[in-house]
Structure formats: structure tokens, C-alpha cells
Amino acid sequence: DWVKAIAEGYIQPRSTLKKNTPVEMLDSVILMEDTSQAAIVRFPHKAHTLWLDCSNCHDKLFKKEAGATPVNMGKILEGEYCGVCHGAVAFPLTECSRCHSGPQK
């Protein structure tokens, strides 16, 4: 649990390899509502930007405008979008409720 390890001071990751480079941290939540019958996906930027600079995902994996990237589970399971990290270095894709944690439709 990377977020817990950061919060409890066990690790202090760097967001960039270049020293003295400003790192943008964002404390906002995106709700992805196009989830068929599954619960809405709640994407917390803070949990990600604690250890990743925004440029790791934007605009390579996701466009900056909310809803502009056609994310779907098929592509995620193929290793695209969220699947670049989840299932590899972040928690596995089998833990559905960790992402699908928003309100049930």
C-alpha cells in the first residue's frame, strides 16, 4: 500500500529524477461515471501525485480534460491507461472496489 507507506513515513519517493524541479501535486477527485453496471470509478489525484509527477500520465496516457480519454476496462486489462501501473507496480486489477469506489448507480 504505497499511499499508507508514504503517509506513515516509511518511504519518501521522488516525483522526478531532476533535482530542484517543481512538482505539481493535485488534491482533486475525478468521478468516472461511464462504468456500465459497476460502481462509479473514483480517481483520487492526491494518492497518485504524492509520488508521480503529472507528466507521467498527462498527456501520454490521459488527456488533461476530464472525460476526453475513452478509458475502458478492456483496454486497462490489456495494459493501457490505468493498466500501465495497476497489475504491474500498483495494486492488482482484481481489487475492483479500490477503483470502483464511488456511488453505485
C-alpha positions in Angstrom: 0.0 0.0 0.0 2.1 2.9 -1.4 -0.2 5.6 0.0 -0.1 4.2 3.5 3.7 3.8 3.3 4.1 7.5 2.3 1.6 8.7 5.0 3.4 6.8 7.7 6.8 7.9 6.6 8.2 4.5 5.6 9.1 5.8 2.1 9.8 9.3 0.7 9.6 8.8 -3.1 10.8 11.4 -5.6 8.5 12.5 -8.3 11.3 13.5 -10.7 14.9 12.5 -11.3 15.9 16.1 -11.8 16.7 17.9 -8.6 15.1 21.3 -7.9 12.3 20.6 -10.4 9.0 21.9 -9.3 6.4 19.0 -8.9 2.7 19.7 -9.2 0.6 18.0 -6.6 -3.2 17.9 -7.1 -5.8 17.2 -4.5 -8.9 16.7 -6.6 -11.1 13.7 -7.3 -12.4 12.7 -10.7 -15.6 10.6 -10.9 -15.8 8.4 -14.0 -19.4 7.6 -14.4 -19.4 5.6 -17.6 -19.0 2.2 -15.9 -21.9 0.2 -17.2 -23.5 -1.5 -14.1 -20.4 -1.2 -11.9 -19.9 1.4 -9.2 -18.6 4.7 -10.4 -14.8 5.0 -10.5 -13.4 7.5 -8.0 -9.9 8.6 -9.1 -8.0 10.5 -6.4 -5.3 12.6 -7.8 -3.6 13.1 -4.5 -2.8 9.4 -4.0 -1.1 9.4 -7.4 0.6 12.8 -7.3 2.2 12.1 -3.9 4.8 10.0 -5.8 4.2 10.7 -9.5 4.5 14.0 -11.4 1.6 14.8 -13.6 3.7 14.4 -16.7 3.9 10.6 -16.1 0.3 10.3 -17.2 -0.6 13.5 -19.0 -0.7 13.7 -22.0 0.9 10.3 -22.7 -1.8 8.1 -21.2 -4.6 10.6 -20.5 -5.7 13.9 -21.9 -5.9 16.6 -19.2 -9.5 17.4 -19.9 -11.8 15.2 -17.7 -13.7 12.7 -19.9 -11.6 13.3 -23.0 -9.9 9.9 -22.9 -12.0 6.9 -23.8 -10.9 4.7 -20.8 -12.5 1.2 -20.7 -11.8 -2.0 -18.7 -10.9 -3.9 -21.9 -8.0 -1.5 -22.6 -7.0 -1.4 -18.9 -6.8 -5.2 -18.8 -4.6 -5.1 -21.9 -2.1 -2.8 -20.1 -3.3 0.6 -21.3 -4.4 3.6 -19.3 -4.6 2.6 -15.6 -3.3 -0.8 -16.6 0.2 0.6 -17.3 0.8 0.6 -13.5 -2.1 -1.3 -11.9 -1.3 -5.0 -12.2 2.4 -4.2 -12.6 3.7 -1.9 -9.8 0.4 -0.8 -8.2 -2.3 -2.9 -6.7 -3.8 -5.6 -9.0 -6.8 -5.1 -11.2 -8.6 -7.9 -9.4 -9.3 -5.5 -6.5 -12.2 -3.9 -8.2 -13.6 -1.9 -5.3 -10.4 0.0 -4.8 -11.2 2.0 -8.0 -14.9 1.3 -8.3 -15.4 3.1 -5.0 -17.8 5.8 -6.0 -21.6 5.8 -5.6 -23.4 2.8 -7.0 -25.6 3.6 -10.0 
